[in-house]
Each structure stands twice: as structure tokens, then as C-alpha cells.
Amino acid sequence: MLYYPRTPLASSLADALQGKDVFSDAPNGLFLAAPRRTGKSTFLQADLMPELQRRQVVVVYVDLWADQKRDPGSLIAEAVGQALLKQLGVVAKTAKLAGLDSISVGGIKIDTSKIGKVDGSTLTDALRALSEASKAPVALVIDEAQHALTSEAGETAMAALKSARDQLNRPGEVRLMLVMSGSDRDKLLRLVNTNAAPFYGSQIHRMPELGADFIAHIAQLIVRQRADLAPVNEATLSEAFTRFGQRPQFFMEALGQVLSPLATNTGRFEDAMLDKALQKQDADESQMESDFTALRPLEQAVLWRMLELGQRFRPYDADALQFYNEKTGEKVTVAKAQKALEGLRAHQPSLIWKSARSEYAVEDAAMLRWYTQRAAAGSWPPASPQLDWVDE
């Protein structure tokens, strides 16, 4: 598997997290948004985390997407608890064997029965103890952080992290760094954009996508293995990468196919790459159209409303019910709309996301882009065997 290091970006973000960039708010929390499969998690794990570790920072990583059956709050607490257990090591084990109920770390009493099993109410103490035990600052990296909002325990954990940040950090001293990433900027915004949000006032940053430097790197690798293909048309290769949604996995899979000795394409490989990118784009859009048109009429109307309004979507207000009535030609009640929402959530894969506060959003941001493009082109909604749409 190809790994493309992004060392300069990791170094600059580490500086910001440590408070070395006076114009950055990163010490209060660094929130990064990037579409799924564009290299976000790889960057966090292979670039940013090693850079922080080189700077003697204790790094704790948790991916809330990895096990969606488990409560996000439990996943966060467990990651912190396991890091604390690792730092305390022999001390914790000795205390447990001696039957001690607690041990003291930097003046903080830690319940030995809870080490490695920290719950939301003790998260702040656990993070403080982790910093004290390691004699180093701590960086908590939460991938797909928006999933924390899907449970009350997850929301509690986020509030505890905000409290821990406020207690551990001082002007000129950053002992707790929080890095939260998300594949959907709109969902991640719910952590920062209202008075009730745990990190109200912080900013969401779009993580820079792989671009010209990455394509140049790929071109060098190609020429190194296949000198006969030089010079590589980087402009065409870059267009293909863009058509693949700047997703390295799909791009590299296609590249392996067109450069294979078994490949049947004629002409330049860059043109073959562009053709494959367009085919992939068409296939993705066809799948979304198929998913949409296969829904029941009311489910289509609810999803349409959600795509149209984004964060302003309210499923049961008078305007929403009127919208559903107009699109389906039927009288839609709150109960019927609720059933449609549950149907969209139960769809495999799920088409919508729901927070613990009953806020709804489209699950895959790619569907929103697809809708926006079709609406702008005047080709929305897709022709549906389920429903003859009523003209507005």
C-alpha cells in the first residue's frame, strides 16, 4: 500500500497544537474535516501522531467509526483508561495486588478498580493523571468525532473533554491537546456552532486534500518503474484524481489496473485513468440514484427535504409536513414522517444520521454533492418508478 508522507503539514499542525502559532486557536481544539477515504485517518496516524510523539507528547487515538455498535462515550473513556494503565504500569498492578482501593498520581486519587475503565464522570481526572504520570502533555485524537453526538454518553464525554481542556491548559502551557476529525463538516459543526455545543466558538478547518505534490510523487514512481512511459502527463493524471474524488485508494487501484501487463487499454495510460475515473463517478451516481428511487414515496420526500435544507431541516414542523404532502399527494402526519425517518436510518447502508438530540443529517456527504449538482442542472428529482412528483 502506497504511503505518501505529509511531514510539513504535520509539523505545522503540531506547532499550532502546542501554542507555537500565536494566530491559531488549535490549543483550544483542532477540528479537521475531510471527505471519507481522502487520506484523513492515514495522515492522523502516520504523520501527525508520530510528529507529536517525537515532541514527547503522549498520544491517545480512538476511531469512533471502527466499532459503531459500541457507545462512543465508552470508546473514548476506554482509550484514555488504557493509556493511563499503560503509563502507571507496575504501580497500578502492585496496588491492585496489595488490595489498595486507590493510588495517588500527582495528588490525584485514582480508583484502582476503574483504571482502564474510565467513565465519563472521571474523564477529566484520568486525563490529568495521565499527564502527571507521564510527565508530559497529552494529545487525544478522536477520528470521526461527530459520532460522539449519537449518544448521551458520547455527549457527556465531549463535555468532560471541554472541562478537562479548561482545567489543564493555561496561558503559555498546553497540557491537553484535542484533535477531532470528521468526514462530514456539517455534522462536525454540531460540536462548535451553538451555545449548547461543547466546543462553542472553535472553528472547523478543511484538511488540505492531496494535490499536485501527490501527483508529482506518483509520476516519479511510475517513471522509476516504467521509463518508457516518460514523460507523464501530470495534468491528465490530476484530473483523473479529482474525478476519483481525490480518494487515493480508488485512484491507486485504477492505476494498478491500467499499468498491469494484462491491461487491454490502448494509447496513453493517463487517458485510460481518466476513463476509469469517469466510469467510477458514473457508477457512484447511478448507485445513489438507485438508492433514492428504490425508497418509498414518503421516504424520498423526507430525504429530499433534508438534502435541500441541510442544518435547517426540521422533520415535523408545519412547512415540512406541507412539503411532504405536496410531494406525495397524501396527507402526511408526524407519525408517518417519523416512520419514514426510521426507514431511512434502517436502510443498508444507513442514509441518514441522527444525534442524541434528534438532529438529522444525510449520512454520506457525497449524496449532498450529487443532489446539489443535479438541482443546479435542473435534473432533480431522479425519475422514480415509485412516485410521480408534483410540480412545484
Secondary structure in CASP SS format (residue, H / E / C, confidence):
PFRMAT SS
TARGET T0000
AUTHOR 0000-0000-0000
METHOD secondary structure of the structure
MODEL  1
M C 1.00
L C 1.00
Y C 1.00
Y C 1.00
P C 1.00
R C 1.00
T H 1.00
P H 1.00
L H 1.00
A H 1.00
S H 1.00
S H 1.00
L H 1.00
A H 1.00
D H 1.00
A H 1.00
L H 1.00
Q C 1.00
G C 1.00
K C 1.00
D C 1.00
V C 1.00
F C 1.00
S C 1.00
D C 1.00
A H 1.00
P H 1.00
N H 1.00
G C 1.00
L E 1.00
F E 1.00
L E 1.00
A E 1.00
A C 1.00
P C 1.00
R C 1.00
R C 1.00
T C 1.00
G C 1.00
K H 1.00
S H 1.00
T H 1.00
F H 1.00
L H 1.00
Q H 1.00
A H 1.00
D H 1.00
L H 1.00
M H 1.00
P H 1.00
E H 1.00
L H 1.00
Q H 1.00
R H 1.00
R C 1.00
Q C 1.00
V C 1.00
V E 1.00
V E 1.00
V E 1.00
Y E 1.00
V E 1.00
D E 1.00
L C 1.00
W C 1.00
A C 1.00
D C 1.00
Q C 1.00
K C 1.00
R C 1.00
D C 1.00
P H 1.00
G H 1.00
S H 1.00
L H 1.00
I H 1.00
A H 1.00
E H 1.00
A H 1.00
V H 1.00
G H 1.00
Q H 1.00
A H 1.00
L H 1.00
L H 1.00
K H 1.00
Q H 1.00
L H 1.00
G C 1.00
V H 1.00
V H 1.00
A H 1.00
K H 1.00
T H 1.00
A H 1.00
K H 1.00
L H 1.00
A C 1.00
G C 1.00
L C 1.00
D C 1.00
S E 1.00
I E 1.00
S E 1.00
V E 1.00
G C 1.00
G C 1.00
I E 1.00
K E 1.00
I E 1.00
D E 1.00
T C 1.00
S C 1.00
K C 1.00
I C 1.00
G C 1.00
K C 1.00
V C 1.00
D C 1.00
G H 1.00
S H 1.00
T H 1.00
L H 1.00
T H 1.00
D H 1.00
A H 1.00
L H 1.00
R H 1.00
A H 1.00
L H 1.00
S H 1.00
E H 1.00
A H 1.00
S H 1.00
K C 1.00
A C 1.00
P C 1.00
V E 1.00
A E 1.00
L E 1.00
V E 1.00
I E 1.00
D E 1.00
E C 1.00
A H 1.00
Q H 1.00
H H 1.00
A H 1.00
L H 1.00
T H 1.00
S C 1.00
E H 1.00
A H 1.00
G H 1.00
E H 1.00
T H 1.00
A H 1.00
M H 1.00
A H 1.00
A H 1.00
L H 1.00
K H 1.00
S H 1.00
A H 1.00
R H 1.00
D H 1.00
Q H 1.00
L H 1.00
N C 1.00
R E 1.00
P C 1.00
G C 1.00
E E 1.00
V C 1.00
R C 1.00
L E 1.00
M E 1.00
L E 1.00
V E 1.00
M E 1.00
S E 1.00
G E 1.00
S C 1.00
D C 1.00
R H 1.00
D H 1.00
K H 1.00
L H 1.00
L H 1.00
R H 1.00
L H 1.00
V C 1.00
N C 1.00
T C 1.00
N C 1.00
A C 1.00
A C 1.00
P C 1.00
F C 1.00
Y C 1.00
G C 1.00
S C 1.00
Q C 1.00
I E 1.00
H E 1.00
R E 1.00
M C 1.00
P C 1.00
E C 1.00
L C 1.00
G C 1.00
A H 1.00
D H 1.00
F H 1.00
I H 1.00
A H 1.00
H H 1.00
I H 1.00
A H 1.00
Q H 1.00
L H 1.00
I H 1.00
V H 1.00
R H 1.00
Q H 1.00
R C 1.00
A H 1.00
D H 1.00
L H 1.00
A C 1.00
P C 1.00
V C 1.00
N C 1.00
E H 1.00
A H 1.00
T H 1.00
L H 1.00
S H 1.00
E H 1.00
A H 1.00
F H 1.00
T H 1.00
R H 1.00
F C 1.00
G C 1.00
Q C 1.00
R C 1.00
P H 1.00
Q H 1.00
F H 1.00
F H 1.00
M H 1.00
E H 1.00
A H 1.00
L H 1.00
G H 1.00
Q H 1.00
V H 1.00
L C 1.00
S C 1.00
P C 1.00
L C 1.00
A C 1.00
T C 1.00
N C 1.00
T C 1.00
G C 1.00
R C 1.00
F H 1.00
E H 1.00
D H 1.00
A H 1.00
M H 1.00
L H 1.00
D H 1.00
K H 1.00
A H 1.00
L H 1.00
Q H 1.00
K H 1.00
Q H 1.00
D H 1.00
A H 1.00
D H 1.00
E H 1.00
S H 1.00
Q H 1.00
M H 1.00
E H 1.00
S H 1.00
D H 1.00
F H 1.00
T H 1.00
A C 1.00
L C 1.00
R C 1.00
P H 1.00
L H 1.00
E H 1.00
Q H 1.00
A H 1.00
V H 1.00
L H 1.00
W H 1.00
R H 1.00
M H 1.00
L H 1.00
E H 1.00
L H 1.00
G H 1.00
Q H 1.00
R H 1.00
F C 1.00
R C 1.00
P C 1.00
Y C 1.00
D C 1.00
A H 1.00
D H 1.00
A H 1.00
L H 1.00
Q H 1.00
F H 1.00
Y H 1.00
N H 1.00
E H 1.00
K H 1.00
T H 1.00
G C 1.00
E C 1.00
K C 1.00
V C 1.00
T C 1.00
V H 1.00
A H 1.00
K H 1.00
A H 1.00
Q H 1.00
K H 1.00
A H 1.00
L H 1.00
E H 1.00
G H 1.00
L H 1.00
R H 1.00
A H 1.00
H C 1.00
Q C 1.00
P C 1.00
S C 1.00
L C 1.00
I E 1.00
W E 1.00
K E 1.00
S C 1.00
A C 1.00
R C 1.00
S C 1.00
E C 1.00
Y E 1.00
A E 1.00
V E 1.00
E C 1.00
D C 1.00
A H 1.00
A H 1.00
M H 1.00
L H 1.00
R H 1.00
W H 1.00
Y H 1.00
T H 1.00
Q H 1.00
R H 1.00
A H 1.00
A H 1.00
A H 1.00
G C 1.00
S C 1.00
W C 1.00
P C 1.00
P C 1.00
A C 1.00
S C 1.00
P C 1.00
Q C 1.00
L C 1.00
D C 1.00
W C 1.00
V C 1.00
D C 1.00
E C 1.00
END
